[in-house]
Amino acid sequence: MSHYKKVIQDYISNHKDKTVDLLKQLVMENSVSGNESKAQAIVLEKLRELDLDLDVWEPDLKEMKEHPYFISTRDSFTGSPNIVATLKGTSGGKSMILNGHIDVVPEGNIQQWTYAPYSATVVDNKLYGRGATDMKGGNVALILAIEAIKRSGITLKGNVYFQSVIEEESGGAGTLATILRGYSADGVIIPEPTNMKFFIKQQGSMWFRLKVKGKVAHGGTRYEGVSAIEKSVLIIQQIQKLEQLRNERIADPLYDGVPIPIPINIGTIHGGTWPSSVSDLVTLEGRFGVAPNERLEDAKIEFENWIDNIKNLDDWFVENPVEVEWFGARWVPGTVEADSELVQTLQQNYLETMKQNPVVEAAPWGTDGGLFTQILNIPMIVFGPGETKVAHYPDEFIDLDQMFLAAEIIACTLIDWCGVEGQQHEGEGAYENEKVL
């Protein structure tokens, strides 16, 4: 371990209590979509203490709507600011984006929580609360990594951009706004809750809505009608067959431990108006998984064609086709090669800190990472503290030791990636991907 990395390790070890206090403040704020401002104010105050260059703005909805990857159900982003803080380098080193989202999903049924969802209760070195693992703990790890470098007097050559963004849980509008504002770099780390695994591939996903039509009749003479509920059963069965077909194509060993790499999930069913009436309309809503190497548009076309072909199985659908609508959230798939410099640099620092190699897998869900790979064509890796299995669930928590280890690994990675002023590295020079604002 280099002198610089030992300094980082010591700094983090000596500043754990204050870091936990910061996480508590953030988790105590209910920062669901549209209510992010108070949590962002806490982030902003901390970044000002670190004397970083700050850029705070509310995304322009009109500008965003013109981009093909934009998705949001909101009418305005007023009161929901993005934050980008820049730790400026002296030049000559590679740059890095550290991206994390401040928004959380709703807490759900409070009765199912052992500890109040916004109490930030610490028990057995675990901090409980909505957003603790997804992903305020990851955000705090990023801030601590930057703080350790800055406060330890280490001067990097390349720029580091910390991004605290809104709207990840609804499809990535906040990260898209940073890209449209001109932020780019030579690499991206997103500390979503991977349980310290490396997710080098991530699926995309889209929300769909299907309207299945029937013919209304009195329940006593139901044979005079056509039940949309019964017809929807065929639709669901065919969707299950499509899911099987699409997953049979995937031979990537990173998915060996995943029973269904790209699921198609029916999440809601609404239909019928009266127990004694034949239902004339059923609406199915769900999530359509997209493979890491698949285009969203290609996935859409396959789904739409599959639904359209159901008319060949049942004549009812010839005159009464199922309506397909794409709505709500959408996440772009993304991938980075295992032998890329970004992955190798992070892996080396993981090995130095954890004394073992990381587990490398494909993400079972989407993140904002695909926006960086698809739009900017820059390498991105998802790696962070916290467990997927508790994200979005009651009693969500993060292991605090894991958060500190993630901060150390990321800080040490920045030292190698960005370079330290006064050290010589092979291959120093200009990097075309970076835009300094």
C-alpha positions as CSV (number, residue, x, y, z in Angstrom):
1,M,0.0,0.0,0.0
2,S,1.3,3.4,-1.0
3,H,1.9,6.2,1.5
4,Y,-1.1,8.1,0.0
5,K,-3.4,5.2,0.5
6,K,-2.3,4.6,4.0
7,V,-3.1,8.3,4.7
8,I,-6.6,7.8,3.2
9,Q,-7.1,4.7,5.4
10,D,-6.1,6.6,8.5
11,Y,-8.3,9.6,7.7
12,I,-11.4,7.4,7.2
13,S,-10.7,5.5,10.4
14,N,-10.5,8.7,12.4
15,H,-13.7,10.3,11.0
16,K,-16.3,7.6,11.2
17,D,-18.5,9.2,13.8
18,K,-18.9,12.4,11.8
19,T,-19.6,10.5,8.7
20,V,-22.4,8.5,10.4
21,D,-23.9,11.8,11.6
22,L,-24.0,13.0,8.0
23,L,-25.7,9.7,6.9
24,K,-28.2,10.1,9.7
25,Q,-29.1,13.6,8.6
26,L,-29.7,12.4,5.1
27,V,-31.8,9.4,6.0
28,M,-34.0,11.4,8.3
29,E,-35.1,13.5,5.3
30,N,-37.9,11.9,3.2
31,S,-36.5,12.7,-0.2
32,V,-39.1,11.0,-2.5
33,S,-39.5,12.4,-6.0
34,G,-40.5,16.0,-5.7
35,N,-39.3,16.3,-2.1
36,E,-35.5,16.2,-2.6
37,S,-34.6,19.8,-1.7
38,K,-34.0,19.4,2.1
39,A,-31.7,16.4,1.6
40,Q,-29.9,18.2,-1.2
41,A,-29.4,21.2,1.1
42,I,-27.6,18.9,3.6
43,V,-25.4,17.6,0.8
44,L,-24.7,21.1,-0.4
45,E,-23.7,22.3,3.1
46,K,-21.2,19.4,3.4
47,L,-19.7,20.1,-0.1
48,R,-19.3,23.8,0.8
49,E,-17.4,22.8,3.9
50,L,-15.0,20.9,1.6
51,D,-14.6,24.0,-0.5
52,L,-15.5,22.3,-3.8
53,D,-16.6,24.1,-7.0
54,L,-20.4,23.8,-6.9
55,D,-23.0,23.8,-9.7
56,V,-26.6,23.7,-8.5
57,W,-29.6,23.9,-10.8
58,E,-33.1,22.7,-11.5
59,P,-33.3,20.6,-14.7
60,D,-35.0,22.3,-17.6
61,L,-38.1,20.1,-18.4
62,K,-38.5,21.6,-21.9
63,E,-34.9,20.8,-22.8
64,M,-35.1,17.4,-21.3
65,K,-38.2,16.4,-23.3
66,E,-36.3,16.8,-26.5
67,H,-33.9,13.9,-25.6
68,P,-35.0,10.4,-26.7
69,Y,-33.9,8.9,-23.3
70,F,-35.9,11.3,-21.2
71,I,-38.7,9.9,-19.1
72,S,-40.6,11.4,-16.2
73,T,-44.2,11.9,-15.1
74,R,-43.4,15.3,-13.5
75,D,-44.7,18.6,-14.8
76,S,-41.7,20.5,-13.3
77,F,-38.4,20.1,-11.5
78,T,-38.9,23.3,-9.5
79,G,-37.7,22.7,-6.0
80,S,-35.7,19.6,-7.0
81,P,-32.1,20.7,-7.7
82,N,-29.2,18.6,-9.1
83,I,-25.8,19.2,-7.5
84,V,-22.4,18.7,-9.1
85,A,-19.3,19.4,-7.0
86,T,-15.9,19.4,-8.7
87,L,-12.6,18.5,-7.0
88,K,-10.3,20.2,-9.5
89,G,-7.1,18.5,-10.5
90,T,-3.9,20.2,-11.7
91,S,-4.3,18.6,-15.3
92,G,-2.7,15.7,-16.9
93,G,-4.7,12.9,-15.2
94,K,-7.8,11.0,-16.1
95,S,-11.1,12.4,-14.7
96,M,-13.8,10.5,-12.8
97,I,-17.6,11.0,-12.3
98,L,-18.9,9.7,-8.9
99,N,-22.7,9.6,-9.4
100,G,-25.3,8.9,-6.8
101,H,-29.0,9.6,-6.5
102,I,-30.7,11.4,-3.6
103,D,-34.2,10.3,-4.3
104,V,-35.8,7.4,-2.5
105,V,-38.9,5.2,-3.0
106,P,-41.8,5.7,-0.6
107,E,-41.6,3.9,2.8
108,G,-44.8,1.8,2.2
109,N,-46.7,0.3,5.1
110,I,-45.1,1.8,8.2
111,Q,-46.5,-1.0,10.4
112,Q,-44.0,-3.4,8.7
113,W,-41.0,-1.4,9.9
114,T,-39.3,-2.4,13.2
115,Y,-37.8,1.1,13.3
116,A,-39.5,4.3,12.0
117,P,-38.4,4.6,8.3
118,Y,-36.9,8.1,8.8
119,S,-35.5,7.6,12.3
120,A,-32.0,6.6,11.1
121,T,-31.7,4.2,14.0
122,V,-28.3,2.5,14.5
123,V,-28.4,-1.1,15.9
124,D,-25.4,-3.5,15.8
125,N,-23.5,-1.2,13.4
126,K,-26.4,-1.1,10.9
127,L,-28.2,2.1,10.2
128,Y,-31.9,1.6,9.4
129,G,-34.1,3.8,7.3
130,R,-35.5,4.4,3.9
131,G,-32.7,5.2,1.5
132,A,-30.0,4.0,3.8
133,T,-28.8,1.4,1.3
134,D,-30.5,2.8,-1.8
135,M,-28.5,4.9,-1.9
136,K,-27.6,7.5,0.6
137,G,-25.0,5.2,2.2
138,G,-23.3,5.0,-1.2
139,N,-23.5,8.8,-1.6
140,V,-21.9,9.4,1.8
141,A,-19.2,6.9,0.8
142,L,-18.4,9.1,-2.2
143,I,-18.4,12.3,-0.2
144,L,-16.1,10.6,2.4
145,A,-13.7,9.5,-0.4
146,I,-13.4,13.0,-1.7
147,E,-13.1,14.4,1.8
148,A,-10.3,12.0,2.7
149,I,-8.3,13.1,-0.3
150,K,-9.0,16.8,0.2
151,R,-8.4,16.9,3.9
152,S,-5.3,14.8,3.7
153,G,-3.6,17.3,1.4
154,I,-3.5,15.0,-1.6
155,T,-3.6,16.9,-4.9
156,L,-5.0,14.9,-7.8
157,K,-4.1,15.6,-11.4
158,G,-7.5,14.7,-12.9
159,N,-10.8,16.2,-12.0
160,V,-13.4,14.4,-9.9
161,Y,-17.1,15.3,-10.3
162,F,-19.4,14.3,-7.5
163,Q,-23.0,14.2,-8.7
164,S,-26.0,14.1,-6.3
165,V,-28.9,13.7,-8.7
166,I,-32.6,13.5,-8.5
167,E,-35.1,11.2,-10.2
168,E,-33.1,7.9,-10.5
169,E,-36.0,5.9,-9.1
170,S,-38.2,7.2,-11.9
171,G,-35.9,6.7,-14.9
172,G,-32.8,8.8,-14.6
173,A,-33.9,12.4,-15.5
174,G,-31.4,13.8,-13.0
175,T,-28.4,12.1,-14.5
176,L,-29.5,12.9,-18.0
177,A,-29.7,16.6,-16.9
178,T,-26.0,16.4,-15.9
179,I,-25.1,15.0,-19.3
180,L,-27.0,17.6,-21.1
181,R,-25.3,20.3,-19.0
182,G,-22.0,19.1,-20.4
183,Y,-20.5,16.9,-17.7
184,S,-18.4,14.0,-18.9
185,A,-15.3,12.2,-17.7
186,D,-13.0,9.3,-18.5
187,G,-14.8,6.9,-16.1
188,V,-17.9,6.6,-13.9
189,I,-18.5,4.9,-10.6
190,I,-22.0,4.5,-9.3
191,P,-22.2,3.1,-5.7
192,E,-25.6,1.5,-5.9
193,P,-26.1,-1.3,-3.3
194,T,-24.2,-4.2,-4.9
195,N,-23.1,-5.7,-1.5
196,M,-19.5,-4.8,-2.6
197,K,-19.8,-6.9,-5.8
198,F,-18.8,-5.5,-9.2
199,F,-21.7,-5.1,-11.6
200,I,-20.1,-4.6,-15.0
201,K,-23.3,-5.3,-16.9
202,Q,-26.8,-4.0,-16.2
203,Q,-30.1,-4.7,-17.7
204,G,-32.4,-2.0,-18.9
205,S,-36.1,-1.9,-18.3
206,M,-39.3,-0.2,-19.5
207,W,-42.8,0.0,-18.1
208,F,-45.7,-1.1,-20.3
209,R,-49.4,-0.9,-20.2
210,L,-51.7,-3.3,-22.0
211,K,-55.4,-2.8,-22.6
212,V,-57.3,-6.0,-23.2
213,K,-60.8,-5.5,-24.5
214,G,-63.9,-7.6,-24.0
215,K,-67.7,-7.3,-24.5
216,V,-70.0,-6.4,-21.7
217,A,-73.0,-8.4,-20.8
218,H,-75.1,-9.3,-17.7
219,G,-73.5,-11.9,-15.5
220,G,-76.6,-14.1,-15.8
221,T,-76.2,-14.3,-19.5
222,R,-72.4,-14.1,-19.6
223,Y,-72.3,-16.2,-22.7
224,E,-73.6,-13.2,-24.6
225,G,-70.5,-11.3,-23.7
226,V,-66.7,-11.7,-23.9
227,S,-64.8,-11.5,-20.7
228,A,-61.7,-9.3,-20.9
229,I,-60.5,-11.0,-17.7
230,E,-60.5,-14.4,-19.4
231,K,-58.8,-13.0,-22.5
232,S,-56.1,-11.4,-20.3
233,V,-55.2,-14.9,-19.0
234,L,-54.1,-15.8,-22.6
235,I,-52.1,-12.5,-22.8
236,I,-50.3,-13.3,-19.5
237,Q,-49.5,-16.8,-20.7
238,Q,-48.0,-15.5,-23.9
239,I,-46.0,-12.9,-22.0
240,Q,-44.6,-15.8,-19.9
241,K,-43.6,-17.6,-23.1
242,L,-41.9,-14.5,-24.5
243,E,-40.0,-14.2,-21.2
244,Q,-38.8,-17.7,-21.5
245,L,-37.7,-17.2,-25.2
246,R,-35.8,-14.0,-24.5
247,N,-33.9,-15.5,-21.5
248,E,-33.0,-18.7,-23.4
249,R,-30.9,-16.4,-25.7
250,I,-28.7,-15.3,-22.8
251,A,-25.5,-17.3,-22.4
252,D,-23.4,-14.8,-20.5
253,P,-21.7,-16.6,-17.5
254,L,-22.3,-13.5,-15.4
255,Y,-25.9,-14.5,-15.3
256,D,-25.3,-18.1,-14.3
257,G,-26.6,-17.5,-10.8
258,V,-29.6,-15.5,-11.9
259,P,-32.8,-17.6,-12.6
260,I,-34.3,-15.0,-14.9
261,P,-31.8,-12.5,-16.2
262,I,-34.3,-10.2,-17.9
263,P,-37.7,-10.7,-16.4
264,I,-41.1,-9.6,-17.7
265,N,-43.2,-8.7,-14.6
266,I,-46.9,-8.0,-14.5
267,G,-47.2,-5.6,-11.6
268,T,-50.8,-4.5,-11.7
269,I,-54.1,-5.7,-13.0
270,H,-57.3,-3.6,-13.2
271,G,-60.5,-4.8,-14.7
272,G,-64.3,-5.0,-14.4
273,T,-66.8,-2.6,-13.0
274,W,-69.4,-4.9,-11.3
275,P,-69.5,-8.4,-10.0
276,S,-72.6,-9.2,-12.0
277,S,-71.3,-7.8,-15.3
278,V,-68.9,-9.3,-17.8
279,S,-65.7,-7.3,-17.8
280,D,-65.2,-5.4,-21.1
281,L,-61.7,-4.0,-20.2
282,V,-58.7,-5.2,-18.3
283,T,-55.5,-3.2,-18.0
284,L,-52.2,-4.9,-17.3
285,E,-49.1,-2.9,-16.2
286,G,-45.6,-4.3,-15.9
287,R,-41.9,-4.1,-16.3
288,F,-40.1,-5.3,-19.4
289,G,-36.4,-6.3,-18.8
290,V,-33.9,-5.4,-21.5
291,A,-30.6,-7.2,-22.0
292,P,-27.3,-5.3,-21.5
293,N,-26.4,-5.5,-25.2
294,E,-29.9,-4.8,-26.4
295,R,-31.4,-1.6,-27.8
296,L,-34.5,-0.3,-26.1
297,E,-36.2,0.2,-29.5
298,D,-35.4,-3.4,-30.6
299,A,-36.9,-4.7,-27.3
300,K,-40.0,-2.6,-27.8
301,I,-40.5,-3.9,-31.3
302,E,-40.2,-7.6,-30.3
303,F,-42.7,-7.1,-27.5
304,E,-45.2,-5.3,-29.7
305,N,-44.9,-7.9,-32.4
306,W,-45.4,-10.7,-29.9
307,I,-48.5,-9.1,-28.5
308,D,-49.8,-8.4,-32.1
309,N,-49.3,-12.1,-33.1
310,I,-51.7,-13.3,-30.4
311,K,-54.4,-12.6,-33.0
312,N,-53.2,-15.8,-34.7
313,L,-54.1,-17.7,-31.5
314,D,-57.5,-16.2,-30.9
315,D,-59.7,-14.6,-33.6
316,W,-61.2,-12.2,-31.0
317,F,-58.0,-10.1,-31.1
318,V,-58.2,-9.6,-34.9
319,E,-61.0,-7.1,-34.5
320,N,-60.1,-6.2,-30.9
321,P,-56.3,-5.9,-30.8
322,V,-54.5,-5.4,-27.5
323,E,-53.4,-1.8,-27.1
324,V,-49.7,-1.4,-26.1
325,E,-48.5,1.7,-24.3
326,W,-45.0,2.5,-23.0
327,F,-45.2,4.8,-20.0
328,G,-43.5,5.9,-16.8
329,A,-40.0,4.8,-15.8
330,R,-37.3,3.5,-18.2
331,W,-33.7,2.6,-17.6
332,V,-31.1,2.2,-20.4
333,P,-29.0,-0.9,-20.3
334,G,-25.2,-0.6,-20.0
335,T,-22.0,-2.7,-20.0
336,V,-18.3,-2.3,-19.5
337,E,-15.6,-4.9,-20.4
338,A,-14.1,-6.8,-17.5
339,D,-10.6,-6.1,-18.8
340,S,-11.2,-2.3,-19.1
341,E,-8.8,0.0,-17.3
342,L,-11.6,1.3,-15.0
343,V,-12.5,-2.2,-13.8
344,Q,-8.9,-3.3,-13.4
345,T,-8.0,-0.2,-11.4
346,L,-11.0,-0.6,-9.1
347,Q,-10.3,-4.3,-8.8
348,Q,-6.7,-3.8,-7.7
349,N,-7.7,-1.4,-5.0
350,Y,-10.5,-3.7,-3.9
351,L,-7.9,-6.5,-3.6
352,E,-5.5,-4.3,-1.6
353,T,-8.3,-3.3,0.8
354,M,-10.3,-6.5,1.1
355,K,-7.4,-9.0,0.6
356,Q,-9.5,-10.9,-1.9
357,N,-10.8,-10.4,-5.4
358,P,-14.3,-9.0,-5.9
359,V,-17.3,-11.1,-7.1
360,V,-18.2,-9.9,-10.6
361,E,-21.8,-10.2,-11.7
362,A,-24.4,-8.6,-13.9
363,A,-26.9,-6.3,-12.2
364,P,-30.4,-7.7,-11.6
365,W,-31.8,-4.2,-12.1
366,G,-31.3,-1.0,-14.0
367,T,-29.4,2.1,-12.9
368,D,-28.4,5.5,-14.3
369,G,-25.2,3.9,-15.6
370,G,-26.6,3.0,-19.0
371,L,-27.0,6.8,-19.8
372,F,-23.2,7.2,-19.5
373,T,-22.4,4.3,-21.7
374,Q,-25.1,4.8,-24.3
375,I,-24.9,8.6,-24.6
376,L,-21.3,9.4,-23.7
377,N,-19.7,6.1,-24.5
378,I,-17.6,6.2,-21.4
379,P,-16.8,3.2,-19.1
380,M,-19.0,2.9,-16.0
381,I,-19.1,0.4,-13.2
382,V,-21.7,-0.1,-10.5
383,F,-20.1,-0.9,-7.1
384,G,-21.1,0.1,-3.7
385,P,-22.1,-0.8,-0.1
386,G,-25.5,-2.1,0.9
387,E,-27.6,-5.0,-0.1
388,T,-30.1,-5.2,-3.0
389,K,-32.3,-7.6,-1.0
390,V,-33.2,-4.8,1.5
391,A,-33.5,-1.9,-0.9
392,H,-37.2,-0.8,-1.3
393,Y,-38.1,-3.1,1.6
394,P,-39.2,-2.4,5.1
395,D,-36.3,-2.2,7.6
396,E,-33.9,-1.1,4.9
397,F,-30.4,-0.8,6.4
398,I,-26.8,-0.4,5.5
399,D,-23.8,-2.0,7.2
400,L,-21.7,1.0,8.3
401,D,-18.4,-0.9,8.0
402,Q,-19.2,-1.7,4.4
403,M,-19.8,2.0,3.7
404,F,-16.4,2.9,5.1
405,L,-14.6,0.1,3.1
406,A,-16.3,1.3,-0.1
407,A,-15.2,4.9,0.6
408,E,-11.6,3.7,1.1
409,I,-11.6,1.6,-2.1
410,I,-13.1,4.4,-4.1
411,A,-10.7,7.0,-2.7
412,C,-7.7,4.8,-3.5
413,T,-9.0,4.2,-7.0
414,L,-9.2,7.9,-7.5
415,I,-5.5,8.2,-6.6
416,D,-4.5,5.6,-9.2
417,W,-7.0,6.8,-11.8
418,C,-6.6,10.5,-11.6
419,G,-2.9,10.5,-10.6
420,V,-1.3,12.5,-7.8
421,E,0.6,15.7,-8.4
422,G,4.3,15.0,-7.8
423,Q,4.1,11.3,-8.9
424,Q,5.0,10.2,-12.4
425,H,2.7,7.7,-14.2
426,E,3.1,6.1,-17.6
427,G,0.8,7.3,-20.3
428,E,0.2,10.8,-18.9
429,G,-1.4,13.2,-21.3
430,A,-4.7,14.8,-22.4
431,Y,-8.0,13.0,-22.2
432,E,-10.6,13.8,-24.8
433,N,-13.7,12.7,-22.9
434,E,-13.5,15.4,-20.1
435,K,-15.4,18.6,-20.3
436,V,-14.5,21.1,-17.6
437,L,-17.2,23.6,-16.9
